[in-house]
Amino acid sequence: MHIPDGFLDTKTAISTGVLSATGLGMALRHVGRHVQPRQIPLIGLTAAFIFVAQMINFPVAGGTSGHLLGATLAAVLLGPSAAVIVMSCVLIIQALIFADGGLLAMGANVLNMGVVAPVCAYIVYRTARRLLGDRRGQLISASFAAWCSAVAASVFCAGELAFSGTVEWSLALPAMAGVHSLIGIGEAAITMLVLAAIGRTRPELLDESGERKITFERMPILVYGSILILGMLVLIVPFASTLPDGLQRVAQFLGFEYRSQMPQVINTPLKAYGFPGVESLAKASVLAGLVGAVSVFGLSFLVARILVPRKNAGPMPTSHPS
């Protein structure tokens, strides 16, 4: 769903840039006030995990592929404000290093996937949690929220394409929402499986009582998270589907794919997740993924470290403020 340069006109790029900057600014302010220092490593690891997970495309119907968006996973683990920062860091690194999403369209991509998706996911998740109270209900709530977040982001993307005059709204909406309804099923399933695994191994990360105990002595989160991310890079990423993703497939079907064939604003060093001097696509994707994961971890960790005071007074608040 990463919009490339050429799909949006100037007015849409500017307006979505303003909206995404506003949402990100609000999230930065909230994180600085409410996130605890011991949550910072988890913010970095969540960002790195989502970056790698987004490299793993899975096939869906009609010669199309999809990948985990990850907004719901971030919102459940960290709360909506930190999730906005995590998703924004992922999208920024993807655009600047890998040309995955246009620089001129970055405002729209951050708005759709970095603001709308996690906020929508959080609202749906918290609403469903009020009805479904046990651990199974938590997983069901998260999976439904994941599906909703993918569809909501696609609807916003369709609106931006229509507002730009790229394609009629009556065509963009059913095409984008339809294909991402299918991709959302995969999003929901993966989100549920990841949260179920976390619930079995580190249930304190899903504790909603307000007293999460995230410490390096009791949980070497950096070590376990790094092993998991490396395993995904080596064992899964090389076998990801090469079919066009949802937006690419819609662009082909509706005949506006040619708009993306415009000169790059800047030369990205690892365009299309290649790696200089490496001919093997599998090895290149692993190396590029490693660079991206480290970059995303570093950026999100640095942002959180700058924002969060080293000592916050008072008890640690829940990650899900009402």
C-alpha positions as CSV (number, residue, x, y, z in Angstrom):
1,M,0.0,0.0,0.0
2,H,3.1,2.2,-0.2
3,I,2.1,5.0,-2.6
4,P,4.9,5.9,-5.1
5,D,5.6,9.3,-6.4
6,G,3.4,10.2,-9.4
7,F,0.1,8.8,-8.1
8,L,-0.8,11.9,-6.1
9,D,-1.0,15.6,-7.2
10,T,0.6,18.5,-5.4
11,K,-2.5,19.5,-3.4
12,T,-3.0,16.0,-2.1
13,A,0.7,15.6,-1.2
14,I,0.7,18.8,0.7
15,S,-2.6,18.3,2.6
16,T,-1.7,14.8,3.6
17,G,1.7,16.0,4.7
18,V,0.1,18.5,7.0
19,L,-2.3,16.0,8.4
20,S,0.3,13.4,9.0
21,A,2.7,15.9,10.6
22,T,-0.1,17.0,12.9
23,G,-0.9,13.4,13.9
24,L,2.8,12.6,14.4
25,G,3.3,15.7,16.5
26,M,0.5,14.8,18.8
27,A,1.9,11.3,19.2
28,L,5.4,12.6,19.9
29,R,4.0,14.9,22.6
30,H,2.0,12.1,24.3
31,V,4.9,9.6,24.2
32,G,7.2,12.1,25.9
33,R,4.7,12.5,28.7
34,H,3.5,8.9,29.3
35,V,6.0,6.3,28.0
36,Q,8.4,4.9,30.6
37,P,12.2,4.5,29.9
38,R,12.0,0.7,30.2
39,Q,9.6,0.6,27.3
40,I,12.1,2.2,24.9
41,P,13.8,-1.1,23.8
42,L,10.4,-2.6,23.1
43,I,9.6,0.4,20.8
44,G,12.8,-0.2,18.9
45,L,12.3,-3.9,18.6
46,T,8.7,-3.6,17.5
47,A,9.7,-1.2,14.8
48,A,12.4,-3.6,13.5
49,F,10.1,-6.5,13.6
50,I,7.4,-4.7,11.6
51,F,10.0,-3.6,9.1
52,V,11.1,-7.1,8.5
53,A,7.6,-8.5,8.6
54,Q,6.5,-6.0,5.8
55,M,9.2,-7.6,3.6
56,I,7.4,-10.9,3.7
57,N,4.7,-10.8,1.1
58,F,2.1,-13.6,1.0
59,P,0.0,-14.4,-2.1
60,V,-3.7,-13.7,-2.1
61,A,-6.4,-14.2,-4.8
62,G,-6.0,-12.8,-8.3
63,G,-2.3,-12.7,-8.7
64,T,-1.9,-10.3,-5.8
65,S,0.2,-10.3,-2.7
66,G,0.0,-8.7,0.7
67,H,2.1,-8.2,3.8
68,L,1.6,-7.5,7.4
69,L,1.0,-3.9,8.1
70,G,1.7,-4.2,11.8
71,A,-0.2,-1.2,13.1
72,T,-2.4,-3.3,15.3
73,L,0.5,-5.2,16.7
74,A,2.2,-2.0,17.6
75,A,-0.9,-0.5,19.1
76,V,-1.6,-3.5,21.3
77,L,1.9,-3.7,22.6
78,L,2.7,0.0,23.0
79,G,-0.5,2.0,22.8
80,P,-1.6,4.2,19.9
81,S,0.8,7.1,20.3
82,A,4.0,4.9,20.4
83,A,2.5,2.9,17.5
84,V,2.2,6.0,15.4
85,I,5.9,6.8,16.0
86,V,6.9,3.2,15.3
87,M,5.0,3.0,12.0
88,S,6.3,6.5,11.0
89,C,9.9,5.4,11.6
90,V,9.4,2.3,9.5
91,L,7.8,4.3,6.6
92,I,10.5,7.0,6.7
93,I,13.4,4.4,6.5
94,Q,11.6,2.5,3.7
95,A,11.2,5.6,1.6
96,L,14.7,7.1,2.2
97,I,16.8,3.9,1.9
98,F,14.7,1.5,-0.2
99,A,12.5,3.7,-2.4
100,D,9.5,1.8,-0.9
101,G,7.0,4.6,-1.1
102,G,7.7,8.0,-2.7
103,L,9.3,10.9,-0.9
104,L,6.7,13.3,-2.3
105,A,4.0,10.8,-1.2
106,M,5.5,10.3,2.3
107,G,2.8,12.4,3.9
108,A,0.1,10.3,2.5
109,N,1.8,7.0,3.4
110,V,2.5,8.2,7.0
111,L,-1.1,9.3,7.2
112,N,-2.6,6.1,5.9
113,M,-0.3,3.5,7.5
114,G,1.3,5.5,10.3
115,V,-1.6,7.4,11.8
116,V,-5.0,6.1,10.5
117,A,-4.1,2.4,10.7
118,P,-2.8,2.4,14.4
119,V,-5.5,4.8,15.6
120,C,-8.3,2.9,13.9
121,A,-6.8,-0.4,15.2
122,Y,-6.6,0.9,18.8
123,I,-10.2,2.2,18.8
124,V,-11.6,-1.0,17.4
125,Y,-9.4,-3.1,19.7
126,R,-10.4,-1.2,22.9
127,T,-14.1,-1.3,21.9
128,A,-14.0,-5.0,21.3
129,R,-12.1,-5.6,24.5
130,R,-15.0,-4.2,26.5
131,L,-17.2,-7.0,25.1
132,L,-14.6,-9.8,25.1
133,G,-12.8,-9.9,28.4
134,D,-10.6,-13.0,28.6
135,R,-7.3,-13.8,26.8
136,R,-9.1,-15.4,23.9
137,G,-11.2,-12.3,23.6
138,Q,-8.0,-10.2,23.5
139,L,-6.8,-12.2,20.5
140,I,-10.1,-12.0,18.7
141,S,-10.3,-8.3,19.4
142,A,-6.8,-7.8,18.0
143,S,-7.4,-9.8,14.9
144,F,-10.6,-7.9,14.1
145,A,-8.8,-4.6,14.7
146,A,-6.0,-5.7,12.4
147,W,-8.5,-6.4,9.6
148,C,-10.2,-3.1,10.1
149,S,-6.9,-1.2,10.1
150,A,-5.9,-2.6,6.8
151,V,-9.2,-1.8,5.2
152,A,-9.3,1.7,6.7
153,A,-5.8,2.6,5.4
154,S,-6.9,1.3,1.9
155,V,-10.0,3.5,2.0
156,F,-7.9,6.6,2.8
157,C,-5.5,5.6,0.0
158,A,-8.5,5.3,-2.4
159,G,-9.7,8.8,-1.3
160,E,-6.3,10.3,-2.0
161,L,-6.1,8.8,-5.4
162,A,-9.6,10.1,-6.2
163,F,-8.8,13.6,-4.8
164,S,-5.7,13.7,-7.0
165,G,-7.8,12.9,-10.1
166,T,-5.7,9.7,-10.6
167,V,-8.8,7.5,-10.7
168,E,-12.5,7.9,-10.1
169,W,-13.7,7.4,-6.5
170,S,-16.3,4.9,-7.7
171,L,-13.5,2.7,-9.1
172,A,-10.8,3.3,-6.5
173,L,-13.0,2.5,-3.4
174,P,-14.2,-0.9,-4.4
175,A,-10.9,-1.9,-5.9
176,M,-8.7,-0.9,-3.0
177,A,-11.1,-1.9,-0.2
178,G,-11.9,-5.2,-2.0
179,V,-8.3,-6.4,-2.4
180,H,-7.3,-5.2,1.1
181,S,-10.3,-7.0,2.6
182,L,-8.6,-10.1,1.5
183,I,-5.1,-9.0,2.6
184,G,-6.7,-8.0,5.9
185,I,-7.5,-11.6,6.6
186,G,-3.8,-12.4,6.4
187,E,-3.1,-9.4,8.6
188,A,-5.6,-10.6,11.2
189,A,-4.3,-14.1,11.2
190,I,-0.6,-13.1,11.5
191,T,-1.5,-10.5,14.3
192,M,-3.3,-13.2,16.2
193,L,-0.5,-15.7,15.9
194,V,2.2,-13.2,17.0
195,L,0.2,-12.0,20.0
196,A,-0.7,-15.6,20.9
197,A,3.1,-16.4,20.9
198,I,3.8,-13.4,23.0
199,G,1.1,-14.3,25.4
200,R,2.6,-17.7,25.9
201,T,6.2,-16.6,26.2
202,R,6.0,-13.0,27.6
203,P,2.5,-12.5,28.9
204,E,3.6,-9.4,30.8
205,L,3.8,-7.6,27.5
206,L,0.0,-8.1,27.0
207,D,-0.9,-7.2,30.6
208,E,-3.5,-4.5,30.7
209,S,-3.6,-4.0,34.4
210,G,-1.3,-1.0,34.3
211,E,1.7,-2.7,35.9
212,R,3.8,-4.1,33.1
213,K,7.2,-5.3,34.3
214,I,9.6,-4.9,31.4
215,T,13.1,-5.3,32.7
216,F,16.3,-6.6,31.2
217,E,17.0,-8.7,34.3
218,R,13.7,-10.7,34.0
219,M,13.4,-10.5,30.3
220,P,16.4,-10.1,27.9
221,I,14.1,-8.6,25.3
222,L,16.8,-7.3,23.1
223,V,18.4,-10.8,22.8
224,Y,15.2,-12.7,22.1
225,G,13.9,-10.0,19.7
226,S,17.1,-9.9,17.7
227,I,17.1,-13.7,17.4
228,L,13.6,-13.7,16.1
229,I,14.2,-10.9,13.6
230,L,17.4,-12.6,12.3
231,G,15.5,-15.8,12.0
232,M,12.8,-14.1,9.9
233,L,15.4,-12.5,7.7
234,V,17.3,-15.7,7.0
235,L,14.5,-18.3,6.9
236,I,11.4,-16.4,5.6
237,V,12.3,-13.2,3.7
238,P,14.1,-14.9,0.8
239,F,10.9,-16.9,0.0
240,A,8.5,-13.9,0.1
241,S,6.0,-13.7,-2.8
242,T,7.1,-11.5,-5.8
243,L,3.5,-10.9,-6.9
244,P,2.4,-7.2,-7.0
245,D,0.9,-5.9,-3.8
246,G,-2.6,-4.6,-3.4
247,L,-2.0,-1.0,-4.6
248,Q,0.2,-2.2,-7.5
249,R,-2.4,-4.6,-8.6
250,V,-5.2,-2.0,-8.5
251,A,-2.9,0.4,-10.5
252,Q,-2.4,-2.2,-13.1
253,F,-6.1,-3.1,-13.3
254,L,-7.3,0.5,-13.5
255,G,-4.5,1.6,-15.8
256,F,-2.6,4.2,-13.8
257,E,0.5,2.2,-13.0
258,Y,2.5,4.2,-15.6
259,R,2.3,7.3,-13.3
260,S,4.9,5.8,-11.0
261,Q,7.5,5.9,-13.8
262,M,9.0,9.2,-12.9
263,P,12.6,10.2,-11.8
264,Q,13.4,9.6,-8.2
265,V,13.7,12.7,-6.0
266,I,16.9,11.3,-4.5
267,N,19.0,8.2,-5.3
268,T,18.1,5.7,-2.6
269,P,21.1,3.5,-1.7
270,L,19.2,0.1,-1.6
271,K,16.4,0.6,-4.1
272,A,13.9,-2.3,-4.2
273,Y,15.7,-4.0,-1.3
274,G,18.7,-4.8,-3.5
275,F,22.3,-4.7,-2.2
276,P,25.3,-3.4,-4.2
277,G,27.6,-6.2,-5.4
278,V,25.3,-9.0,-4.5
279,E,23.7,-10.8,-7.4
280,S,21.7,-13.3,-5.5
281,L,18.2,-11.9,-4.8
282,A,17.9,-14.0,-1.6
283,K,21.2,-12.8,-0.2
284,A,20.5,-9.2,-1.2
285,S,17.1,-9.2,0.4
286,V,18.6,-10.6,3.7
287,L,21.4,-8.0,3.7
288,A,19.0,-5.1,2.8
289,G,16.6,-6.3,5.5
290,L,19.4,-6.4,8.1
291,V,20.4,-2.8,7.2
292,G,16.7,-1.7,7.3
293,A,16.0,-3.4,10.6
294,V,19.1,-1.9,12.3
295,S,18.2,1.6,10.8
296,V,14.6,1.4,11.9
297,F,15.6,0.2,15.4
298,G,18.1,3.0,15.7
299,L,15.7,5.7,14.5
300,S,12.8,4.7,16.7
301,F,15.1,4.0,19.7
302,L,16.7,7.4,19.3
303,V,13.4,9.2,19.0
304,A,12.0,7.5,22.1
305,R,15.2,8.2,24.0
306,I,15.1,11.9,23.2
307,L,11.4,12.2,24.0
308,V,11.2,10.1,27.2
309,P,12.8,11.5,30.4
310,R,15.2,9.0,32.0
311,K,13.2,9.2,35.2
312,N,9.5,9.5,35.1
313,A,7.9,10.0,38.4
314,G,5.0,7.9,39.6
315,P,3.9,4.4,38.7
316,M,4.1,3.2,35.2
317,P,0.8,3.9,33.4
318,T,-1.0,1.4,31.2
319,S,-0.1,1.4,27.5
320,H,-3.8,1.7,26.8
321,P,-5.0,5.0,28.3
322,S,-8.8,5.3,28.2
